[in-house]
Amino acid sequence: MSSSDAPAPDAPPTLAQVVAALDGLYPPSTAEGWDAVGLVAGDPAAPVRKVLFAVDPVTAVVDQALDWGADLLVTHHPLFLRGVSSVAATTFKGSVVHRLVTGGCALHVAHTNADAAPRGVADALADLVGITDRRPLEVSGATPGTPRTPGADGPDDARGIGRVGRLAEPTTLAGFARRVAAALPATAQGIRYSGDPDAPVTTAAVLGGSGDGYFDAVRASAADVYVTSDLRHHPASELRERAEFEARAAGTPGPAGTPFLVDTAHYASEWPWLRYAVEDLAAVLATDDLAVEARVSELVTDPWTGQIPSR
């Protein structure tokens, strides 16, 4: 695990104060309508000295949080994205809640509100793969009264899903895919790409997590390549067929048919944001002379554990 340099204070903030700081960075109002974000478990009056950030609220992460003595676990993915009728410890999700509560550790979720935020999931991924002069792939609009994210570039209302912009160092599709592979955490899946490996790429779009629902926005952005996760066969195949058909119809010479695709593991595309979250939470709390000890979990919570190359 990696840790911030700020030690926990003698008089720690309350959970309510830490949640307010997180909600300022990632306003719940900017989450998608289907999402489930915010405080899942915890007493707002409880003190918070240690905060662990992770992608998934899985058992191994909960074990890590409790072993470290965390007072708050912040995850990107919701524990309860869909409704349940029981949180009894006889269910696997109920057991997570019971272990956290009895261990004195709260749980908070920042999901699509963290995707859209300045220095959120999309910006962290864009930084890693070298995208400059960028803008949201799909703008969600301003949130009145939202405080500025510490260190964020651009206007305060630059919130939206994904990012698109110019590559600081143009390359080929294969070279770009290798860049993505080197920048992201290693997973069993690795990196897949679709398109001519020698085709030049100068612009790119990124979206952490499952992104084939945004193909229309990617095409409208005119990006040469799109980095996202969980690409399904039919949407990916149809996007590439359409791109190649339109390139032929336009008489485009050389390697054609953009956007090309780069497919990553879901976990890997979202994990880089956690480091920004640690830094930005510390900066917001510091404005009120508050501090916590915060860490990023480096446990790989991608569900796939192995791969056998096909012949």
SERO-4910 file (N, C-alpha, C, O; in steps of 0.05 Angstrom, whole numbers):
BEGIN
 pado doro    nc1    nc2    nc3   cac1   cac2   cac3    cc1    cc2    cc3    oc1    oc2    oc3
  Met    A     17    -24      0      0      0      0     17     25      0     40     24      9
  Ser    A      6     47    -10     20     72    -10      6     90     10    -19     89     12
  Ser    A     20    108     23      9    125     43     14    154     38     35    161     26
  Ser    A     -4    171     46      1    199     45     21    207     66     27    191     85
  Asp    A     33    231     64     53    239     83     41    252    108     54    256    128
  Ala    A     15    258    106      2    272    129     -5    253    151    -20    234    147
  Pro    A      5    257    175     -2    240    198    -30    247    208    -40    269    203
  Ala    A    -43    228    221    -69    233    233    -66    254    255    -47    253    270
  Pro    A    -85    272    258    -83    294    278    -91    284    305   -102    262    308
  Asp    A    -84    300    326    -92    294    353   -122    295    356   -134    278    370
  Ala    A   -135    315    343   -164    317    344   -174    311    315   -176    329    299
  Pro    A   -181    286    310   -188    278    282   -215    290    274   -231    296    290
  Pro    A   -219    292    247   -245    300    238   -266    279    243   -259    255    247
  Thr    A   -290    286    242   -312    267    244   -317    255    217   -308    266    196
  Leu    A   -331    233    216   -339    221    191   -355    240    175   -352    242    150
  Ala    A   -373    256    188   -389    275    173   -371    296    159   -377    304    137
  Gln    A   -350    304    172   -331    324    159   -317    312    136   -313    325    115
  Val    A   -308    287    138   -294    274    116   -313    269     93   -306    273     70
  Val    A   -337    261     99   -357    256     78   -363    283     64   -367    283     39
  Ala    A   -365    304     79   -370    331     66   -348    338     47   -353    349     26
  Ala    A   -323    332     55   -300    337     37   -302    320     12   -297    330    -10
  Leu    A   -308    295     15   -311    277     -8   -334    286    -26   -331    286    -51
  Asp    A   -356    294    -15   -379    303    -30   -373    330    -45   -384    335    -66
  Gly    A   -355    346    -34   -346    370    -48   -329    363    -72   -332    376    -93
  Leu    A   -312    344    -69   -296    335    -92   -312    320   -113   -308    324   -137
  Tyr    A   -331    304   -104   -347    287   -121   -376    290   -114   -388    273   -101
  Pro    A   -389    312   -123   -417    317   -115   -436    295   -122   -436    286   -145
  Pro    A   -451    285   -103   -470    263   -110   -490    271   -131   -500    253   -146
  Ser    A   -495    297   -134   -514    306   -155   -504    301   -183   -519    302   -202
  Thr    A   -478    296   -186   -467    291   -213   -465    262   -220   -457    254   -241
  Ala    A   -474    245   -201   -475    216   -207   -498    210   -227   -518    224   -228
  Glu    A   -494    189   -242   -516    180   -260   -541    172   -244   -538    164   -221
  Gly    A   -564    175   -256   -589    170   -242   -592    141   -232   -606    137   -212
  Trp    A   -579    122   -245   -581     94   -237   -561     87   -215   -562     64   -204
  Asp    A   -543    105   -208   -521     99   -190   -529     99   -161   -550    109   -154
  Ala    A   -511     88   -144   -516     88   -115   -490     97   -101   -472     81    -96
  Val    A   -489    123    -95   -464    134    -84   -470    146    -56   -493    149    -48
  Gly    A   -448    152    -42   -451    165    -16   -444    146      7   -432    125      3
  Leu    A   -452    154     31   -446    138     55   -464    113     56   -488    116     55
  Val    A   -451     90     58   -466     65     60   -469     56     88   -490     46     96
  Ala    A   -448     59    105   -449     51    133   -430     68    148   -409     77    138
  Gly    A   -438     74    173   -421     90    190   -436    111    206   -457    120    198
  Asp    A   -425    119    229   -437    139    247   -424    166    240   -400    169    243
  Pro    A   -440    185    230   -428    211    223   -413    225    245   -395    241    239
  Ala    A   -419    219    270   -405    232    292   -378    218    300   -363    228    316
  Ala    A   -373    194    288   -349    179    295   -324    193    285   -324    205    263
  Pro    A   -302    191    300   -277    203    290   -264    186    268   -268    162    267
  Val    A   -250    200    250   -237    186    228   -207    193    228   -200    217    225
  Arg    A   -190    174    233   -161    178    233   -148    165    208   -129    176    198
  Lys    A   -159    143    199   -147    128    177   -168    122    156   -191    114    162
  Val    A   -161    127    131   -179    123    108   -165    106     87   -142    112     79
  Leu    A   -178     85     79   -167     67     58   -184     71     33   -209     70     34
  Phe    A   -171     76     10   -184     79    -16   -180     54    -32   -157     43    -34
  Ala    A   -201     44    -45   -199     20    -62   -220     21    -84   -238     37    -83
  Val    A   -217      4   -104   -236      3   -126   -261    -13   -118   -283     -4   -123
  Asp    A   -257    -36   -105   -280    -54    -99   -283    -60    -70   -264    -64    -55
  Pro    A   -309    -60    -60   -314    -67    -32   -316    -97    -28   -336   -108    -19
  Val    A   -295   -111    -36   -295   -141    -34   -282   -149     -7   -271   -133      7
  Thr    A   -285   -175      0   -277   -185     26   -247   -179     31   -240   -172     53
  Ala    A   -230   -184     11   -202   -180     15   -195   -151     22   -177   -146     39
  Val    A   -209   -132     10   -205   -103     16   -215    -97     44   -203    -82     58
  Val    A   -238   -108     51   -248   -104     78   -229   -115     99   -223   -102    120
  Asp    A   -218   -138     94   -197   -150    112   -174   -130    115   -164   -126    137
  Gln    A   -165   -120     92   -142   -101     93   -149    -76    109   -132    -67    125
  Ala    A   -173    -65    105   -181    -41    119   -182    -46    149   -172    -30    165
  Leu    A   -193    -69    157   -196    -75    186   -169    -81    198   -163    -73    221
  Asp    A   -152    -96    184   -125   -103    194   -109    -77    199    -93    -76    218
  Trp    A   -112    -58    182    -97    -33    184   -109    -15    206    -95      4    215
  Gly    A   -134    -20    213   -147     -3    233   -161     22    220   -163     42    233
  Ala    A   -169     19    195   -182     41    181   -209     48    194   -224     30    203
  Asp    A   -215     73    196   -241     83    205   -260     87    182   -285     89    187
  Leu    A   -250     89    158   -266     93    135   -254     79    111   -230     82    106
  Leu    A   -271     65     96   -263     53     71   -279     67     49   -303     69     49
  Val    A   -264     79     30   -277     92      7   -272     75    -18   -249     70    -25
  Thr    A   -293     67    -31   -290     50    -55   -303     64    -79   -321     81    -76
  His    A   -293     57   -102   -305     68   -127   -331     53   -134   -351     66   -141
  His    A   -331     27   -131   -355     12   -138   -373      9   -115   -365      4    -92
  Pro    A   -399     12   -120   -419      9    -98   -421    -20    -88   -418    -39   -104
  Leu    A   -426    -23    -63   -433    -49    -52   -461    -57    -59   -467    -80    -65
  Phe    A   -479    -37    -59   -508    -41    -64   -517    -25    -88   -531     -5    -85
  Leu    A   -508    -33   -112   -517    -19   -136   -546    -26   -142   -561    -10   -153
  Arg    A   -554    -50   -134   -582    -59   -137   -593    -64   -110   -578    -72    -91
  Gly    A   -619    -61   -107   -632    -63    -81   -630    -92    -70   -630   -111    -84
  Val    A   -629    -93    -43   -630   -119    -30   -652   -117     -8   -660    -96      0
  Ser    A   -661   -140      0   -682   -141     21   -671   -148     48   -686   -149     68
  Ser    A   -645   -154     49   -633   -161     75   -603   -155     75   -589   -158     54
  Val    A   -593   -147     98   -564   -145    102   -555   -163    124   -536   -158    138
  Ala    A   -569   -186    127   -562   -206    147   -534   -217    140   -526   -218    117
  Ala    A   -519   -224    160   -492   -234    157   -492   -261    143   -470   -272    138
  Thr    A   -515   -273    138   -517   -298    123   -514   -294     93   -512   -313     78
  Thr    A   -513   -269     84   -509   -262     55   -481   -250     53   -470   -239     72
  Phe    A   -469   -253     29   -441   -243     27   -439   -213     29   -419   -202     39
  Lys    A   -459   -199     19   -458   -170     22   -465   -161     50   -454   -142     61
  Gly    A   -484   -175     62   -491   -170     90   -467   -174    108   -463   -160    128
  Ser    A   -452   -195    102   -429   -201    119   -408   -179    118   -394   -173    137
  Val    A   -405   -166     94   -387   -144     91   -396   -121    109   -379   -109    123
  Val    A   -422   -114    108   -432    -93    125   -428    -98    154   -419    -81    169
  His    A   -434   -123    163   -431   -130    191   -402   -128    200   -396   -118    222
  Arg    A   -384   -138    184   -355   -137    191   -345   -108    193   -330   -102    211
  Leu    A   -354    -91    175   -346    -63    176   -357    -49    201   -343    -35    215
  Val    A   -382    -54    206   -395    -41    229   -383    -50    255   -376    -33    272
  Thr    A   -380    -76    258   -369    -86    283   -339    -79    286   -329    -77    308
  Gly    A   -326    -74    263   -298    -66    264   -294    -36    266   -271    -27    267
  Gly    A   -316    -21    267   -314      8    270   -304     22    245   -292     43    246
  Cys    A   -310     11    221   -301     22    196   -325     29    179   -341     12    173
  Ala    A   -327     55    171   -349     64    154   -343     57    125   -320     50    118
  Leu    A   -364     58    108   -361     53     80   -374     76     64   -397     83     69
  His    A   -359     88     45   -369    109     29   -362    103      0   -341     91     -6
  Val    A   -380    110    -19   -377    104    -47   -377    130    -64   -394    147    -61
  Ala    A   -357    132    -81   -356    153   -102   -352    139   -129   -331    130   -135
  His    A   -374    138   -144   -374    122   -169   -375    140   -193   -355    151   -201
  Thr    A   -398    142   -206   -399    159   -230   -395    188   -224   -388    204   -242
  Asn    A   -400    197   -199   -393    224   -191   -362    228   -191   -353    250   -196
  Ala    A   -347    207   -185   -318    208   -187   -308    205   -216   -287    216   -224
  Asp    A   -324    191   -233   -317    189   -261   -317    217   -274   -300    223   -290
  Ala    A   -337    233   -267   -342    258   -281   -325    281   -270   -323    302   -283
  Ala    A   -314    279   -246   -301    301   -232   -274    309   -244   -260    292   -255
  Pro    A   -267    335   -242   -239    342   -248   -220    326   -229   -226    323   -206
  Arg    A   -199    316   -240   -180    299   -226   -194    274   -216   -187    262   -196
  Gly    A   -214    266   -231   -228    241   -224   -218    218   -240   -195    219   -250
  Val    A   -234    197   -244   -225    173   -257   -216    178   -286   -195    168   -294
  Ala    A   -231    195   -301   -224    200   -328   -198    216   -331   -181    210   -348
  Asp    A   -195    236   -314   -171    253   -316   -146    236   -308   -125    239   -320
  Ala    A   -149    219   -288   -126    203   -279   -117    185   -302    -93    181   -307
  Leu    A   -136    172   -316   -130    155   -338   -118    171   -361    -98    162   -374
  Ala    A   -129    194   -367   -119    211   -389    -90    220   -383    -74    221   -401
  Asp    A    -85    227   -358    -57    234   -351    -38    212   -356    -16    216   -366
  Leu    A    -45    188   -348    -27    165   -351    -20    159   -380      2    151   -386
  Val    A    -40    162   -398    -34    155   -426    -26    179   -442    -21    176   -466
  Gly    A    -23    202   -430    -11    225   -443    -29    242   -460    -21    251   -482
  Ile    A    -54    246   -451    -73    263   -466    -72    291   -456    -75    296   -432
  Thr    A    -68    311   -474    -67    339   -466    -90    354   -480   -104    342   -496
  Asp    A    -93    380   -473   -114    397   -486   -141    382   -486   -154    381   -507
  Arg    A   -148    371   -464   -171    353   -464   -197    366   -453   -197    387   -441
  Arg    A   -218    352   -459   -245    361   -451   -261    336   -445   -254    314   -453
  Pro    A   -284    339   -431   -301    315   -426   -311    303   -453   -317    318   -472
  Leu    A   -312    277   -453   -324    264   -477   -354    270   -479   -364    274   -500
  Glu    A   -367    270   -456   -395    277   -455   -399    295   -430   -396    286   -407
  Val    A   -405    321   -434   -406    340   -413   -431    336   -396   -453    331   -406
  Ser    A   -427    337   -369   -450    334   -351   -459    361   -341   -480    363   -329
  Gly    A   -443    382   -345   -451    409   -337   -441    417   -310   -430    400   -295
  Ala    A   -444    442   -303   -435    453   -278   -453    445   -255   -477    440   -259
  Thr    A   -442    445   -231   -457    440   -207   -455    465   -190   -434    471   -179
  Pro    A   -476    482   -188   -474    507   -173   -464    503   -145   -473    485   -130
  Gly    A   -445    519   -137   -435    518   -110   -414    497   -106   -404    494    -83
  Thr    A   -407    482   -127   -387    461   -123   -359    473   -120   -351    489   -136
  Pro    A   -345    466    -98   -318    477    -95   -299    467   -116   -302    445   -126
  Arg    A   -279    483   -122   -259    475   -142   -242    452   -131   -234    452   -108
  Thr    A   -237    432   -148   -219    410   -140   -191    420   -139   -181    432   -158
  Pro    A   -176    415   -117   -149    424   -115   -132    413   -138   -132    389   -143
  Gly    A   -117    431   -151    -99    422   -172   -112    417   -199    -98    409   -218
  Ala    A   -138    421   -201   -152    415   -226   -146    436   -247   -144    460   -240
  Asp    A   -142    428   -272   -139    446   -294   -166    452   -306   -184    436   -305
  Gly    A   -168    476   -318   -193    482   -332   -214    493   -314   -210    496   -290
  Pro    A   -237    500   -326   -259    512   -311   -271    493   -291   -269    469   -293
  Asp    A   -284    505   -270   -296    489   -249   -319    471   -259   -324    450   -247
  Asp    A   -331    479   -282   -354    463   -291   -346    443   -313   -363    433   -327
  Ala    A   -320    437   -315   -311    417   -335   -315    389   -324   -296    374   -321
  Arg    A   -340    382   -319   -347    356   -309   -361    341   -331   -377    352   -346
  Gly    A   -355    315   -332   -369    299   -352   -355    272   -354   -334    268   -344
  Ile    A   -368    254   -368   -359    226   -371   -336    226   -392   -339    237   -414
  Gly    A   -314    212   -385   -292    209   -404   -277    234   -409   -284    256   -401
  Arg    A   -255    231   -424   -239    254   -433   -229    248   -461   -225    225   -469
  Val    A   -225    270   -477   -215    267   -504   -197    291   -509   -202    313   -500
  Gly    A   -175    285   -524   -156    307   -529   -133    297   -547   -135    276   -559
  Arg    A   -112    313   -547    -89    307   -564    -68    292   -548    -64    297   -525
  Leu    A    -54    273   -562    -32    259   -549     -8    276   -549      0    288   -569
  Ala    A      5    278   -526     30    294   -524     51    282   -541     68    297   -552
  Glu    A     51    256   -545     71    243   -563     56    225   -582     49    202   -575
  Pro    A     51    234   -607     37    216   -627     53    190   -630     77    190   -627
  Thr    A     38    170   -637     51    143   -640     34    127   -659     16    137   -672
  Thr    A     40    101   -660     23     82   -675      2     70   -656      5     72   -632
  Leu    A    -17     56   -668    -37     42   -651    -23     22   -633    -29     21   -609
  Ala    A     -5      5   -644      8    -14   -627     26     -1   -606     27    -10   -583
  Gly    A     39     21   -613     56     35   -594     39     47   -572     47     47   -549
  Phe    A     16     57   -579     -2     69   -559    -13     47   -540    -14     51   -516
  Ala    A    -20     24   -552    -29      2   -535     -8     -7   -515    -14    -14   -492
  Arg    A     17     -8   -524     39    -14   -506     42      7   -484     48      0   -461
  Arg    A     38     32   -491     39     54   -471     17     50   -450     22     53   -426
  Val    A     -7     43   -459    -28     38   -440    -21     14   -422    -26     15   -397
  Ala    A    -11     -7   -433     -4    -31   -418     17    -24   -397     16    -35   -374
  Ala    A     36     -7   -404     58      0   -385     48     18   -363     59     18   -341
  Ala    A     27     33   -368     17     53   -349     -2     42   -329     -4     52   -306
  Leu    A    -17     21   -336    -38     11   -319    -29    -13   -302    -10    -27   -309
  Pro    A    -43    -19   -280    -36    -43   -264    -38    -68   -281    -55    -70   -298
  Ala    A    -21    -87   -276    -21   -112   -291    -45   -129   -283    -52   -131   -260
  Thr    A    -58   -141   -303    -81   -158   -299    -78   -183   -317    -62   -183   -336
  Ala    A    -94   -203   -311    -93   -228   -327   -101   -222   -356    -91   -234   -375
  Gln    A   -120   -204   -360   -130   -197   -387   -109   -184   -403   -106   -190   -427
  Gly    A    -93   -166   -391    -75   -150   -407    -90   -129   -423   -111   -120   -415
  Ile    A    -79   -122   -446    -90   -101   -464    -96   -113   -491    -79   -127   -503
  Arg    A   -120   -108   -501   -127   -116   -528   -131    -91   -545   -139    -70   -535
  Tyr    A   -126    -93   -571   -132    -70   -588   -143    -80   -615   -139   -103   -622
  Ser    A   -157    -62   -628   -170    -68   -654   -163    -46   -674   -169    -22   -669
  Gly    A   -151    -54   -696   -143    -35   -717   -116    -42   -727   -102    -60   -717
  Asp    A   -107    -28   -748    -81    -32   -760    -59    -24   -739    -59     -1   -731
  Pro    A    -42    -42   -731    -22    -36   -711     -3    -13   -718      8      0   -701
  Asp    A      1     -9   -745     19     12   -754      5     39   -760     18     58   -768
  Ala    A    -21     40   -756    -36     64   -761    -27     87   -742    -23     81   -718
  Pro    A    -24    112   -751    -16    133   -733    -40    142   -716    -63    142   -725
  Val    A    -34    149   -691    -54    160   -674    -43    185   -661    -21    185   -651
  Thr    A    -59    206   -663    -51    232   -652    -71    243   -632    -64    261   -616
  Thr    A    -95    232   -632   -116    240   -612   -128    216   -600   -128    194   -612
  Ala    A   -137    218   -575   -148    195   -561   -171    203   -542   -172    226   -533
  Ala    A   -188    185   -538   -210    188   -518   -207    165   -498   -198    143   -505
  Val    A   -213    171   -473   -212    150   -452   -237    151   -435   -250    172   -432
  Leu    A   -245    128   -425   -267    126   -406   -261    103   -388   -262     80   -397
  Gly    A   -257    107   -362   -252     86   -343   -277     70   -339   -299     81   -337
  Gly    A   -274     43   -337   -297     26   -333   -310     19   -360   -298     23   -381
  Ser    A   -334      9   -358   -348     -1   -382   -357     22   -400   -372     39   -392
  Gly    A   -346     23   -425   -350     46   -442   -361     42   -469   -361     61   -485
  Asp    A   -372     18   -476   -382     16   -504   -409     29   -508   -419     29   -530
  Gly    A   -421     39   -486   -445     55   -489   -441     83   -499   -460     98   -504
  Tyr    A   -415     91   -502   -409    118   -509   -396    119   -537   -382    139   -543
  Phe    A   -400     99   -554   -388     99   -580   -396    122   -597   -380    133   -612
  Asp    A   -421    131   -595   -431    154   -611   -415    179   -604   -408    195   -621
  Ala    A   -410    183   -578   -395    207   -569   -366    205   -578   -355    225   -585
  Val    A   -355    181   -578   -328    177   -588   -326    184   -617   -307    198   -626
  Arg    A   -345    174   -633   -344    180   -662   -347    210   -667   -334    221   -684
  Ala    A   -365    223   -651   -369    252   -655   -344    268   -647   -340    289   -658
  Ser    A   -328    257   -629   -304    271   -621   -281    269   -641   -262    284   -640
  Ala    A   -284    251   -661   -263    246   -681   -237    237   -670   -216    240   -682
  Ala    A   -237    224   -646   -213    213   -635   -202    190   -652   -218    175   -663
  Asp    A   -176    188   -654   -164    166   -669   -167    139   -655   -170    119   -668
  Val    A   -166    140   -628   -167    115   -613   -183    120   -587   -183    141   -576
  Tyr    A   -196     99   -578   -213    100   -554   -204     78   -535   -203     55   -541
  Val    A   -197     87   -510   -189     69   -489   -212     66   -469   -221     86   -458
  Thr    A   -221     42   -464   -242     37   -445   -240      7   -436   -220     -7   -442
  Ser    A   -261     -3   -423   -260    -30   -412   -286    -45   -420   -306    -33   -428
  Asp    A   -284    -72   -416   -308    -89   -419   -320    -88   -447   -345    -89   -449
  Leu    A   -304    -85   -468   -316    -83   -494   -328   -109   -503   -315   -130   -502
  Arg    A   -353   -108   -511   -368   -132   -519   -364   -136   -549   -359   -118   -564
  His    A   -368   -161   -558   -363   -169   -585   -379   -152   -605   -368   -140   -623
  His    A   -405   -153   -603   -422   -140   -623   -419   -110   -625   -415   -100   -647
  Pro    A   -419    -95   -603   -415    -66   -606   -387    -59   -618   -385    -42   -635
  Ala    A   -367    -74   -608   -340    -68   -618   -338    -75   -648   -326    -60   -664
  Ser    A   -348    -98   -656   -347   -106   -684   -362    -87   -702   -352    -80   -723
  Glu    A   -385    -78   -693   -401    -60   -710   -388    -32   -712   -388    -20   -733
  Leu    A   -375    -23   -690   -361      3   -691   -339      1   -711   -335     20   -728
  Arg    A   -323    -20   -710   -300    -22   -728   -309    -26   -757   -297    -15   -776
  Glu    A   -330    -42   -762   -340    -46   -789   -350    -19   -801   -344    -13   -824
  Arg    A   -364     -4   -785   -375     22   -794   -352     41   -800   -352     55   -820
  Ala    A   -332     42   -783   -309     60   -787   -294     53   -812   -287     71   -828
  Glu    A   -289     28   -818   -275     20   -842   -292     25   -867   -281     33   -887
  Phe    A   -318     20   -865   -336     25   -888   -336     54   -895   -334     61   -918
  Glu    A   -338     72   -875   -340    100   -880   -313    111   -891   -312    129   -907
  Ala    A   -291     99   -881   -265    107   -891   -261    100   -921   -251    116   -936
  Arg    A   -270     76   -928   -269     68   -956   -287     86   -974   -279     94   -996
  Ala    A   -311     91   -964   -329    108   -979   -318    136   -984   -324    148  -1004
  Ala    A   -303    146   -964   -291    173   -967   -265    173   -982   -254    194   -988
  Gly    A   -255    149   -990   -230    147  -1004   -206    154   -988   -186    164   -998
  Thr    A   -208    150   -962   -186    156   -944   -162    138   -950   -165    114   -949
  Pro    A   -139    149   -956   -115    133   -962   -102    122   -937   -105    133   -915
  Gly    A    -86    101   -940    -70     90   -918    -88     76   -897   -111     71   -902
  Pro    A    -75     70   -874    -90     57   -852   -114     74   -844   -110     98   -838
  Ala    A   -137     63   -844   -161     79   -840   -181     65   -822   -176     43   -812
  Gly    A   -202     79   -816   -223     67   -800   -221     74   -771   -219     56   -754
  Thr    A   -221     99   -764   -221    108   -736   -249    112   -726   -267    118   -742
  Pro    A   -254    108   -701   -234    104   -680   -225     75   -677   -241     56   -680
  Phe    A   -199     72   -672   -189     46   -664   -197     41   -634   -205     60   -621
  Leu    A   -194     17   -625   -202     10   -598   -179     -2   -582   -163    -18   -592
  Val    A   -178      6   -556   -159     -7   -537   -176    -15   -513   -188      2   -500
  Asp    A   -176    -41   -508   -193    -52   -487   -176    -60   -462   -157    -75   -465
  Thr    A   -183    -50   -439   -168    -56   -414   -186    -71   -395   -211    -72   -398
  Ala    A   -174    -82   -374   -190    -93   -352   -204    -70   -337   -192    -49   -333
  His    A   -228    -74   -329   -244    -54   -316   -229    -43   -291   -227    -18   -289
  Tyr    A   -220    -60   -273   -206    -51   -249   -183    -34   -256   -178    -13   -243
  Ala    A   -167    -42   -276   -142    -28   -283   -147      0   -292   -131     18   -286
  Ser    A   -169      5   -307   -174     32   -317   -183     51   -296   -182     76   -300
  Glu    A   -192     41   -273   -203     59   -252   -184     62   -228   -186     82   -214
  Trp    A   -167     43   -224   -149     44   -201   -131     70   -200   -127     80   -178
  Pro    A   -121     80   -222   -103    104   -220   -116    128   -206   -101    144   -195
  Trp    A   -142    130   -207   -155    153   -194   -151    153   -164   -151    175   -152
  Leu    A   -147    131   -152   -145    129   -123   -123    147   -112   -127    160    -91
  Arg    A   -101    149   -125    -79    166   -116    -87    196   -116    -80    211    -98
  Tyr    A   -102    204   -137   -112    231   -137   -131    236   -114   -131    257   -102
  Ala    A   -148    216   -109   -168    219    -87   -154    224    -60   -163    240    -45
  Val    A   -133    209    -55   -118    212    -30   -107    240    -28   -110    254     -7
  Glu    A    -94    250    -49    -82    276    -49   -103    298    -46   -100    317    -31
  Asp    A   -126    295    -60   -146    317    -60   -162    317    -34   -169    339    -25
  Leu    A   -166    294    -22   -180    294      4   -162    308     25   -172    324     41
  Ala    A   -136    302     24   -118    316     43   -118    346     39   -118    361     59
  Ala    A   -119    355     14   -118    384      8   -144    397     18   -142    419     29
  Val    A   -167    385     14   -192    397     23   -193    398     53   -201    418     65
  Leu    A   -186    376     67   -187    376     96   -167    396    108   -173    409    128
  Ala    A   -145    400     94   -124    419    104   -135    447    105   -125    464    121
  Thr    A   -154    454     88   -165    481     88   -180    487    114   -184    510    121
  Asp    A   -188    466    129   -201    469    155   -183    459    177   -192    453    199
  Asp    A   -156    458    171   -137    449    191   -143    421    201   -140    415    225
  Leu    A   -152    404    183   -159    376    190   -140    358    174   -130    366    153
  Ala    A   -137    334    184   -120    314    169   -128    286    177   -137    281    199
  Val    A   -123    268    158   -126    239    163   -102    225    151    -88    237    134
  Glu    A    -97    201    159    -77    185    146    -92    168    124   -110    153    131
  Ala    A    -84    171    100    -98    158     78    -79    141     62    -56    148     57
  Arg    A    -90    118     53    -74    100     36    -91     90     13   -115     90     13
  Val    A    -76     82     -8    -88     69    -31    -83     39    -29    -61     30    -25
  Ser    A   -104     23    -31   -101     -6    -31    -89    -14    -58    -99     -6    -79
  Glu    A    -69    -30    -57    -56    -41    -81    -64    -70    -86    -52    -83   -103
  Leu    A    -84    -79    -72    -95   -106    -78   -108   -106   -105   -123    -88   -112
  Val    A   -101   -125   -122   -114   -127   -148   -141   -141   -145   -142   -165   -138
  Thr    A   -162   -126   -149   -189   -137   -145   -203   -144   -172   -227   -149   -172
  Asp    A   -187   -145   -193   -198   -155   -218   -206   -184   -214   -191   -199   -203
  Pro    A   -231   -192   -223   -240   -219   -217   -226   -241   -232   -227   -264   -225
  Trp    A   -212   -234   -254   -199   -254   -271   -171   -260   -259   -156   -241   -254
  Thr    A   -164   -285   -256   -139   -292   -243   -119   -306   -261    -96   -311   -253
  Gly    A   -127   -312   -286   -108   -325   -304   -117   -323   -333   -140   -316   -338
  Gln    A    -98   -328   -351   -104   -327   -379    -87   -347   -394    -63   -350   -388
  Ile    A    -98   -361   -413    -84   -380   -430    -86   -370   -458   -108   -371   -470
  Pro    A    -65   -361   -471    -66   -351   -498    -77   -372   -517    -69   -396   -515
  Ser    A    -94   -364   -535   -104   -383   -555    -84   -386   -578    -67   -368   -582
  Arg    A    -85   -408   -592    -66   -414   -613    -79   -411   -641    -66   -415   -661
***
